[in-house]
Amino acid sequence: MEFVRRAKENELAKVVKIADIKDNKDIPTVPDPTEKDLDRIKKYDKALEELLS
């Protein structure tokens, strides 16, 4: 994931991206999540895992 690689290069960008991902994957804000929503959440989980490693 290119956006993860770029964010990891800069500590401030990394902190901001982590906060952004946490906000974006907040499933309770999606009333009836579709398969597409769940796939997006999985993508965010992978990105967050990479950023935190």
C-alpha positions as CSV (number, residue, x, y, z in Angstrom):
1,M,0.0,0.0,0.0
2,E,1.7,3.1,-1.3
3,F,-0.1,5.5,1.2
4,V,1.3,3.4,4.1
5,R,4.8,3.5,2.8
6,R,4.7,7.3,2.3
7,A,3.2,7.8,5.8
8,K,5.9,5.7,7.5
9,E,8.6,7.9,6.1
10,N,7.4,10.9,8.2
11,E,6.5,10.6,11.9
12,L,3.9,13.4,11.8
13,A,2.3,11.9,8.6
14,K,2.3,8.5,10.3
15,V,0.5,9.8,13.4
16,V,-2.1,11.6,11.2
17,K,-2.6,8.6,9.0
18,I,-3.2,6.3,12.0
19,A,-5.8,8.7,13.4
20,D,-7.4,9.0,9.9
21,I,-7.6,5.2,9.5
22,K,-9.1,4.7,13.0
23,D,-11.8,7.2,12.1
24,N,-12.5,5.7,8.7
25,K,-12.8,2.2,10.1
26,D,-15.4,3.2,12.7
27,I,-18.1,0.7,11.6
28,P,-20.8,2.0,13.9
29,T,-21.0,5.1,11.7
30,V,-22.2,2.8,8.8
31,P,-25.8,1.9,9.5
32,D,-26.0,-1.2,7.3
33,P,-22.5,-2.2,6.3
34,T,-22.2,-3.9,2.9
35,E,-19.6,-6.4,1.8
36,K,-17.7,-3.5,0.2
37,D,-17.7,-1.7,3.6
38,L,-16.3,-4.8,5.3
39,D,-13.6,-5.1,2.6
40,R,-12.7,-1.5,3.2
41,I,-12.4,-2.1,6.9
42,K,-10.1,-5.1,6.2
43,K,-7.9,-2.9,4.1
44,Y,-7.7,-0.3,6.9
45,D,-6.9,-3.1,9.4
46,K,-3.9,-4.1,7.3
47,A,-2.7,-0.6,6.9
48,L,-3.0,0.1,10.6
49,E,-1.1,-3.0,11.4
50,E,1.7,-2.0,9.0
51,L,1.8,1.5,10.4
52,L,2.0,0.3,14.0
53,S,4.8,-2.2,13.3
